């Protein structure tokens, strides 16, 4: 992909450095993102996977298709044959295309809740008329990037403080570790998990009235409690007991 010179780079990640706090660009913020992209761009691309290439929505926008970069390949193994790779499709940016994209609830939802979503695409990217990238998402990495020129107003987007201006590169330490280093890392991860767990419990405590806490059965179906249990891998009963201990 081509990147224009003299642009300011911004990055949005779907999680914090610890991996426990999750973020997304959703609702009105997501729709604003699509509108701003359509204001400065003339084409958009996303990746389609083999099982979704005949999806009805692709037929709806077929007339706006510019080109396809097909990387499908058949792989044969001991357990059978299957098709891998993706089909990157480029479309003209237009009202119908953007309206279709805005039907999604967020930039990451279609990836993380794939089986529940209407659309099945990945790595949404918008391009200016000269072919340079204005916005790109690398969904499986949980990252989005904006490359803005001085003349392009992205204030509505980057008003969200989770957008990092001129972000530092993300590095992963893949060097071999000793048993002591592994144990120390595990200990630190457990400390962070406990800290984030207590933090989430305190947030829920602020929105659940003490009177409601007297009915433990009703708490078992409380969406925020269930969400915490799923997030940290605890039982709902444990989360409720730990929550009540805060009162």
C-alpha positions in Angstrom: 0.0 0.0 0.0 1.1 3.6 -0.6 1.3 6.1 2.2 1.4 9.8 1.5 4.2 12.0 2.8 3.6 14.9 5.2 0.9 13.1 7.1 0.3 12.7 10.9 -0.1 9.1 12.0 -2.6 8.1 14.6 -3.2 4.6 16.1 -6.2 3.1 17.9 -5.8 -0.3 19.6 -8.5 -2.6 20.8 -6.9 -3.1 24.2 -4.6 -1.5 26.7 -1.0 -2.6 27.3 -2.1 -5.3 29.8 -4.6 -6.9 27.4 -7.4 -6.7 30.0 -9.2 -3.4 29.1 -10.9 -3.7 25.7 -11.7 -0.8 23.4 -13.7 -0.3 20.2 -14.9 2.4 17.9 -18.6 1.9 18.0 -22.0 3.5 17.6 -22.0 7.1 16.6 -18.2 7.3 16.7 -18.0 4.4 14.2 -20.5 6.2 11.9 -18.5 9.4 12.1 -15.3 7.5 11.2 -17.0 6.1 8.0 -18.4 9.6 7.1 -15.0 11.3 7.5 -13.3 8.5 5.5 -15.8 8.9 2.7 -15.2 12.7 2.7 -11.6 12.4 1.8 -11.4 9.1 -0.1 -12.6 7.7 -3.4 -12.1 4.0 -2.8 -12.4 1.4 -0.1 -11.2 -2.2 0.3 -11.7 -5.1 2.6 -10.9 -8.8 2.7 -13.5 -11.5 2.0 -12.9 -15.1 3.0 -14.0 -18.1 0.9 -17.0 -19.1 2.9 -18.5 -15.6 2.5 -17.7 -14.8 -1.1 -21.3 -15.3 -2.2 -22.8 -13.2 0.6 -25.9 -11.2 -0.5 -24.4 -7.8 0.4 -21.6 -8.4 -2.1 -24.2 -8.7 -4.8 -25.7 -5.4 -3.7 -22.4 -3.5 -4.3 -21.1 -5.5 -7.3 -21.6 -2.5 -9.6 -19.1 -0.5 -7.5 -16.4 -3.1 -7.7 -13.1 -1.7 -9.0 -10.8 -4.7 -8.8 -10.0 -7.9 -6.9 -6.7 -9.3 -5.6 -7.5 -13.0 -5.1 -5.0 -15.0 -2.9 -7.1 -18.1 -2.5 -5.2 -21.4 -2.6 -6.2 -25.0 -2.0 -4.3 -26.8 0.7 -4.3 -30.6 1.0 -3.3 -32.3 4.2 -3.8 -35.6 6.0 -7.2 -34.4 7.3 -8.4 -33.3 3.9 -8.5 -30.3 1.6 -9.5 -26.8 2.3 -9.3 -23.3 0.8 -7.2 -20.6 2.6 -6.3 -17.0 1.8 -8.5 -14.1 1.1 -10.0 -12.0 -1.6 -9.2 -8.3 -1.3 -11.9 -6.3 -3.1 -11.7 -2.6 -4.0 -14.9 -0.5 -4.4 -15.8 3.0 -5.3 -16.7 5.1 -2.3 -20.4 6.2 -2.6 -23.4 6.7 -0.4 -24.7 3.2 -0.8 -21.4 1.7 0.1 -20.9 3.8 3.2 -24.5 3.2 4.3 -23.8 -0.5 4.1 -20.6 -0.2 6.1 -22.4 1.9 8.7 -24.9 -0.9 9.4 -22.1 -2.5 11.4 -22.1 -1.5 15.1 -18.3 -1.0 15.4 -15.0 -1.3 13.6 -14.0 -4.5 15.5 -17.4 -6.2 16.1 -17.6 -8.0 12.8 -14.3 -9.7 13.6 -14.8 -10.6 17.3 -18.4 -11.7 16.9 -18.1 -13.1 13.4 -20.9 -15.7 13.6 -23.4 -13.1 14.8 -22.8 -10.4 12.3 -24.4 -9.6 9.0 -21.1 -8.8 7.2 -18.0 -10.8 7.1 -15.1 -8.7 6.0 -11.7 -7.8 7.4 -9.1 -5.1 7.2 -11.3 -2.2 6.1 -9.1 0.4 4.3 -9.9 3.8 2.7 -7.8 5.4 -0.1 -7.5 8.9 -1.4 -7.9 9.7 -5.1 -4.1 9.3 -5.5 -4.2 5.8 -4.1 -2.6 6.7 -0.7 -4.0 5.3 2.5 -6.1 7.6 4.6 -7.4 4.9 7.1 -6.5 1.3 7.5 -7.5 -1.4 10.0 -5.5 -4.5 10.8 -8.3 -6.3 12.5 -6.6 -9.5 13.6 -4.0 -7.4 15.3 -6.7 -5.1 16.9 -5.2 -2.0 15.3 -6.4 1.0 13.3 -4.4 3.8 11.7 -5.2 7.2 10.4 -2.8 9.1 8.1 -4.0 12.7 8.0 -2.8 15.7 6.0 -3.0 19.3 7.4 -6.0 20.0 5.1 -8.0 17.0 6.4 -10.2 17.6 9.4 -10.2 14.5 11.6 -11.0 16.3 14.8 -14.3 14.4 15.3 -12.3 11.1 15.2 -9.2 11.8 17.3 -11.2 13.7 20.0 -11.3 10.2 21.4 -8.2 10.2 23.6 -7.5 6.5 22.8 -6.2 7.6 19.5 -2.4 7.9 19.9 -0.6 10.6 17.9 2.7 9.6 16.3 2.6 6.3 18.2 5.7 4.3 19.0 6.1 0.9 17.2 4.7 -2.1 18.9 7.4 -4.7 19.7 7.0 -8.3 20.9 9.8 -9.9 22.9 10.2 -13.3 21.4 13.6 -14.0 22.9 14.1 -17.3 24.9 13.2 -17.0 28.6 14.6 -18.8 31.7 12.3 -20.6 34.1 12.8 -17.8 36.6 11.9 -15.2 34.0 8.8 -17.2 33.0 7.7 -17.5 36.7 8.2 -13.8 37.3 6.2 -12.9 34.2 3.4 -15.2 35.3 3.4 -13.6 38.7 3.2 -10.1 37.2 0.4 -11.1 34.9 -1.6 -12.5 37.9 -1.0 -9.3 39.7 -2.4 -7.3 36.8 -5.3 -9.6 36.5 -6.3 -9.2 40.1 -5.9 -5.4 39.9 -8.1 -5.2 36.8 -10.6 -7.5 38.4 -11.0 -5.4 41.5 -11.2 -2.3 39.3 -14.1 -3.7 37.3 -15.9 -4.9 40.5 -15.7 -1.3 41.9 -17.1 0.1 38.7 -20.1 -2.3 38.9 -20.5 -1.5 42.6 -21.1 2.1 41.6 -24.1 1.2 39.5 -25.8 -1.5 41.6 -27.8 -0.3 44.5 -27.2 -1.9 47.8 -30.8 -2.9 47.9 -30.5 -4.9 44.7 -27.5 -6.8 46.2 -29.8 -8.4 48.8 -31.3 -10.5 46.0 -28.4 -12.7 45.0 -30.5 -14.6 42.5 -31.2 -11.4 40.5 -27.5 -10.6 40.4 -26.8 -13.9 38.6 -28.5 -12.5 35.5 -27.0 -9.1 35.7 -25.2 -8.4 32.4 -22.2 -6.5 33.9 -21.6 -9.4 36.3 -21.8 -12.0 33.6 -19.4 -9.9 31.5 -16.8 -9.7 34.3 -17.1 -13.5 34.8 -16.5 -14.1 31.1 -13.7 -11.6 30.9 -11.7 -13.1 33.8 -12.7 -16.7 33.6 -14.5 -16.8 37.0 -17.8 -18.2 37.9 -20.7 -15.8 38.3 -21.1 -16.9 41.9 -17.5 -16.0 42.7 -17.9 -12.5 41.1 -21.1 -11.9 43.1 -19.4 -13.0 46.4 -16.4 -10.8 45.7 -18.7 -7.9 44.8 -20.8 -8.2 48.0 -17.5 -8.2 49.9 -16.9 -4.7 48.8 -20.1 -3.4 50.5 
